[in-house]
Amino acid sequence: SQQGEEDPQALSIQEGENATMNCSYKTSINNLQWYRQNSGRGLVHLILIRSNEREKHSGRLRVTLDTSKKSSSLLITASRAADTASYFCATDGGTSYGKLTFGQGTILTVHP
Amino acid sequence: NAGVTQTPKFRVLKTGQSMTLLCAQDMNHEYMYWYRQDPGMGLRLIHYSVGEGTTAKGEVPDGYNVSRLKKQNFLLGLESAAPSQTSVYFCASSFGQGAREQFFGPGTRLTVL
């Protein structure tokens, strides 16, 4: 079963605009991670936020986590055409061994 | 460092044939994982390993076997391929205990006819 559910499934914006993607999950977590996948490539880790953190920044990325609502959001500011990719959230389900459950992903298209 | 590599990149099998996918990492990671990705879906965990000589089932283990004889290698085997196993397979690794990011290989695209 897919613990992470992402919204929207697809997002199309112009360069320079901000992109926001949301993720909801069902069980308790130790941490939540966001990954990017360019077409035909493997996933690349973007950012990890722990369950006791509410917000984290990395460059143009801002991630928030609301454990009471079991949801997270990824904000990409001042988007670029190179940000065009699929974005996935992944949760560890509160377990050890680093097993991740991925959402279905959001396909982001940034038009030049 | 090459990171995580996967062999082969592409493969076409006939139903009933067998094959082994090889994953290798040069980062001295303890944990390794095999996922499959189907169109419109996220990744689903097939099997994983928390150290040399250990393996465990993930979310969708049926029809697959794995082995971790060496720390740096994680093999995924299909004994009798079925069309439902047509997918893109990704291997990943991570340092181990604690909140850790996973490093992914480039994937193997498998088609079973």
Interface residues (C-beta under 8 A of the other chain):
Chain A: S1 Q2 G4 N30 N31 Q33 Y35 G40 R41 G42 L43 V44 H45 L48 R50 F88 A90 D92 S96 Y97 G98 K99 L100 T101 F102 G103 Q104 G105
Chain B: V4 Y31 Y33 Y35 G40 M41 G42 L43 R44 L45 Y48 V50 A56 G58 E59 F90 A92 S94 G96 Q97 A99 R100 E101 Q102 F103 F104 G105 P106 G107
